[in-house]
Amino acid sequence: KPLNVDFTGSVPEDATTIVFAAPAEDISDKEKEIILDYTQNGGNLTMLLSPQEKKIAFKNIEEILKTYEIAMDYNRIYETQSGYCLPGDQYTIMCQFSDKEFNKPLIEAQGGSSLYMPSSRSFYYVGSDDSELEVEELISTYDTAMSELYGGTKTDAQMPAGILYLAAKAEDPTRNGSKLFV
């Protein structure tokens, strides 16, 4: 059900996961603090952060991601090889599940069929080797993928290419096992 923590001032006690479904605007400073408090007690987040053409920064969402040692690019991924995208649509790209325990049921259910993602952005790891967080990529592109600047406020950002991470998960044992999925 929809949740407006800026209005309610808290997350309901029975909430197990907050879902950000393709937000078009950043959250407020107050919402960020309420959500970070929620994650300190083991609350989970799922952020479906599709590329946004708007020239805005998602400063507060980025700060939440950073607490899980994940960052997002302000880009849109496209495929350079026609065999790895839908015909006539280089932005709906073929991608692959990583070979992680978490993905095994998804890989089995896929049954050899191809996995496609439309209009995607990339994410990357910003942690350190001595971190207690467990961060794993879940879905990535093939090495022929490229990206272009799309949205955000930077005009001179380097755009990543090659194998790009489209989905990841992080788990923080210091926050009672709080998980983030992007």
C-alpha positions, 0 to 999 in steps of 0.5 A: 500500500502507498506510504507517505513517511513525510506525512506519517513521520514513521514506517508502520511497525509491521512493514517488512519492505519499503518499495521505491517504484521508479520515483520521478523525484527525490525523497525529502531529507525527513523521509531519508532520515525516517527510512534510515532509522527503519533500516537500522532495525532490520527494515528492507528496501527495494529500489526500482530506479529506472533511468530518468530523463529529468536533469535532477539529482536523487541526492537523498536516495543516493545517500541511502544507497551509499549506506549499503555501499552501492551507487547509481549511474545517471545513464541509460544502457544500450546494446551494441550487438543486435543479437543482445537486444530486441530487434530495432530497440537497442535499449531493451537489452538481453542480460544475464543472472549472476551465478549467485545462490540467491539467483539459482531458483530464478535461473532454473525457472528461466529454463534457458530462455533469454532475460531482457530488461527495458530502459535500464541504468547501471549500479556499482560497488563503492565499498571497501574490502574490510566492510561487513556488508555483503554486496552481490550483483544479481543481473548484468549486461553482456560485455558489448553493452554501452551507456549514455548520459541520461538525466542527472545534473552532471554533464561531464561524467564518464559513462561506463561500458562493458559488463554493467550491473543492472541489479544488486543486493546488499545485506548489512549484519550491523543493521539486523540483517537489513537488505537493499535490492536495486 
